[in-house]
Amino acid sequence: MPEKIDYDAKIPNNVDLSSDRRLQRALEGWQPKFMNWWGEMGPTLRTQGVYLRTAVSVGREGWAHFDHVHVPDYRWGIFLAERDGDRRIAFGEHAGEPAWQQVPGEYRADLQRLIVIQGDTEPASVEQQKLLGLTAPSLYDLRNLFQVNVEEGRHLWAMVYLLHAYFGKEGREEAEGLLYRNSGSPDTPRILGAFNEETADWLAFYMFTYFTDRDGKYQLGTLKESAFDPLSRTCEFMLKEEAHHMFVGTTGVDRVVMRSAELIREHDTTDIAAHGGIPLEIIQKYINFHYTVSLDLFGSETSTNAANYYTAGLKGRWNETRRKDDHQLTDGSTFLDRPGEDGTWTQDEVQTLLALNLDLRSEYIADCRTGLKRWNRILAENDIGYRFSLPHPGFNRNVGINRGHHITPDGTIVDEATWEAGRSKWLPTTEDLTFVRSLMHPVYERGKIASWVAPPLNGINGKPFDFEYVHLP
């Protein structure tokens, strides 16, 4: 497996695609369909060049090249992390055996399903963000949007390669389906609910790249542990690219909070809407919404499917190899908070093996708290008493044991009427969304930025903020 990527090929790759003419022809047949999808469902804004990062190697050093690229000419391709020839399966009933280089027949359907679900999320976010370029707050942000979009497109390529290379006719049909389904389509929506939600403004984009892309990090992390080595190496390289997407979210919310804090201090009021800023209460409502729809992506707290995937070696835990246990999980147990009809919480003891989704969700929640600390530190440094918080995991849920219960952000179980009466305090209202969207005016002048967000502390790849990140017509 070469580190360097072959950019002379029609489809850039480091998987020696030219040695398999049948696979090469199949993927070259899919390529124009992808380009048609990108033209129809990708970014609406036309540009004459975006300062983009392009992977040139999968090695640890110097893996990316930066330059202005005409976006339709971006070289989407197939990149797998380097192969460890001695890699062994780290968990489940096959622990200790060599990692699989081919799909075992008994796990074919399950592996295909896992790859299709992951693949379905990648183009969805591009579709959700299709119009955002029209309202970018700066050229720096516009560049970041395109970077996220082209890399999500490449992550789609990553999953399509696996489907074509290892799953035959069924895999090719599933690869077609990834372009057929569209985010929010009433007839052919994306598989997971969060990827059918709107991303209609830039605060939502920052929240999406903080919370929802962070879910993606944890899902890819579990697939990186897979006994199916091509899937593992694919996800390992995707994680490298995904880190920038979460950076965009983390620093994006940082900058919104920073600007709101500046306006609060400048005008000595938290009612900064009239001064062109986003009130802290609205930011909290966005946190509540995007965090909870992302929690739904982890599925039900207990899952026989997840247990079977683990036992078979298809999907591990976050940081599986660093865990200090038997990697079989046949004996342990954990506790799960369950809401009761009487308005109280009880704890169920469940087998660790059945609670793998809960385990992964717990890792995610702990990670999400780091963002809250950053944003609250900004408020503290500006002597503002308000603090953001993550709502209770039972709040606003449509998946799992909390679905159908009415749970407030502080974890109180209430009746439906009480919850509905509080909805406007906890989640963005139509008026909130309309107000935030009223601030979304494009700022395409070098070194300038919209009034509701602070400039970044640093530019991309050492460039200053006033660098011409995007050439516009």
Salt bridges, closest charged atoms under 4 A:
GLU93 OE2 - HIS94 NE2 3.77
GLU97 OE1 - HIS94 ND1 3.27
ASP120 OD1 - ARG181 NE 2.72
ASP120 OD1 - ARG190 NH1 2.96
GLU122 OE1 - HIS155 ND1 3.65
GLU127 OE2 - ARG190 NH2 2.68
ASP141 OD2 - ARG255 NH2 2.84
GLU151 OE1 - ARG53 NH2 2.84
GLU151 OE1 - HIS245 NE2 2.88
GLU152 OE1 - HIS155 ND1 3.66
GLU152 OE2 - HIS245 ND1 3.14
GLU173 OE2 - LYS169 NZ 2.55
GLU176 OE2 - LYS33 NZ 2.86
GLU198 OE1 - ARG437 NH2 3.88
ASP201 OD2 - ARG437 NE 3.74
ASP229 OD1 - ARG87 NH1 2.76
ASP229 OD2 - ARG233 NH1 2.70
GLU241 OE1 - ARG154 NE 3.02
GLU241 OE1 - HIS155 NE2 2.77
GLU242 OE1 - HIS155 ND1 3.40
GLU242 OE2 - HIS245 ND1 3.66
ASP254 OD2 - ARG374 NH2 2.27
GLU262 OE1 - ARG259 NH1 3.08
GLU266 OE2 - HIS267 NE2 3.71
ASP296 OD1 - ARG397 NE 2.60
GLU301 OE2 - ARG361 NH1 2.74
GLU320 OE2 - ARG317 NH2 2.69
GLU320 OE2 - HIS327 ND1 2.59
ASP325 OD2 - ARG317 NH1 2.83
ASP325 OD1 - HIS327 ND1 3.82
ASP348 OD2 - ARG338 NE 2.37
ASP359 OD2 - ARG323 NH2 2.93
GLU363 OE2 - ARG323 NH2 3.52
ASP367 OD1 - ARG214 NH1 3.32
ASP367 OD2 - LYS217 NZ 2.84
GLU420 OE1 - ARG423 NE 3.06
ASP432 OD2 - LYS285 NZ 2.83
GLU468 OE1 - ARG446 NH1 3.86
GLU468 OE2 - HIS471 ND1 3.45
